[in-house]
Amino acid sequence: MAEPRTGLTSAGRALRIAHTAIAIVEMSCLGYVWLCVLTNRRGKALWAAVGLLAVEGVALIIGRGNCPLGPLQEHVGDPVPLFELVLPPRAARAAVPLLAGISVAGVAVVVARPRPNGAGS
């Protein structure tokens, strides 16, 4: 049964909540990578963030540049792409490649930059 306010089924609402949580984690990872770029910080949390961003990158490759949750989202009755909930359609379409580029650049800088003196990881 669809929720009157959003028109979503309970499965659609649950997937939208999960998808939003995933996006928040991924954006946090991206922010943390760039914090590490700016502060020249390294550690296990950085590499965990890089790993999660790499998993997202593989998922985007599998989805041919589109979020792999999109088809599942449509299947459960949620036709609105996640970024279109907060951005106009054109900006939402540009968000994924833009964020992917920012992620790749951040990881490249972290990997290429020499380790700070005395850093063990």
C-alpha positions in Angstrom: 0.0 0.0 0.0 1.4 3.4 -1.0 2.0 6.1 1.6 -0.3 9.1 0.8 2.3 11.8 1.4 4.9 10.4 -0.9 3.1 7.9 -2.9 5.7 5.3 -2.0 5.1 1.7 -1.0 6.6 0.6 2.3 9.4 -1.2 0.3 10.0 2.0 -1.7 10.2 4.1 1.5 12.6 1.6 3.1 14.8 1.5 0.0 14.8 5.3 -0.2 15.9 5.5 3.5 18.6 2.9 3.0 19.8 4.6 -0.2 20.0 7.9 1.6 22.0 6.3 4.4 24.4 4.9 1.9 24.8 8.3 0.2 25.5 10.0 3.5 28.2 7.4 4.3 29.7 7.8 0.9 29.7 11.6 1.0 31.3 11.4 4.5 34.0 9.2 3.1 34.6 11.7 0.3 34.8 14.5 2.8 37.2 12.5 5.0 39.5 11.8 2.0 39.7 15.5 1.2 40.2 16.3 4.9 43.2 13.9 4.8 44.4 15.6 1.6 44.3 19.0 3.3 45.9 17.9 6.6 48.2 15.2 5.1 46.7 12.8 7.6 46.8 9.0 7.0 45.5 6.1 8.9 43.1 3.2 9.0 40.0 5.4 8.7 41.4 7.0 5.5 42.0 3.6 3.9 38.5 2.4 5.0 37.0 5.5 3.3 39.1 4.9 0.2 37.9 1.3 0.2 34.2 2.3 0.4 34.6 4.8 -2.4 36.3 2.1 -4.5 33.3 -0.2 -3.9 31.0 2.6 -5.0 33.2 3.1 -8.1 32.9 -0.6 -9.0 29.2 -0.4 -8.5 29.0 2.7 -10.8 31.0 0.8 -13.4 28.6 -2.1 -13.2 25.7 0.3 -13.5 27.4 1.9 -16.5 27.7 5.3 -14.8 24.3 5.0 -13.1 23.6 4.1 -9.6 23.0 0.4 -9.4 20.2 0.8 -7.0 18.2 2.7 -9.7 16.5 -0.3 -11.2 15.7 -1.8 -7.8 14.3 1.6 -6.8 12.0 1.7 -9.8 11.0 -2.0 -9.2 9.7 -1.1 -5.7 7.8 1.9 -7.0 10.2 4.8 -6.5 10.8 6.4 -9.9 12.6 9.5 -8.6 16.4 9.2 -8.6 17.9 10.0 -5.2 19.8 13.2 -6.3 16.6 14.5 -7.9 15.1 14.7 -4.5 17.5 17.6 -3.7 18.7 18.8 -7.1 17.1 19.8 -10.4 17.2 16.9 -12.9 20.2 18.4 -14.9 22.3 18.9 -11.8 21.3 15.5 -10.5 22.5 13.8 -13.7 25.8 15.8 -13.4 26.3 14.9 -9.8 27.5 11.3 -10.2 30.3 12.0 -12.7 31.3 15.1 -10.8 31.5 13.3 -7.5 33.3 10.4 -9.1 35.9 12.8 -10.5 36.3 14.5 -7.1 36.7 11.1 -5.5 39.3 9.9 -8.0 41.3 13.2 -7.6 41.3 13.0 -3.8 42.4 9.4 -3.7 45.1 10.1 -6.3 46.5 13.0 -4.2 46.5 10.9 -1.1 48.2 8.0 -2.8 50.8 10.2 -4.7 51.7 12.4 -1.7 54.7 11.2 0.3 53.9 10.0 3.8 54.4 12.5 6.6 57.6 12.1 8.6 57.2 9.5 11.3 53.9 8.1 9.9 53.7 4.3 10.2 50.6 3.8 8.0 
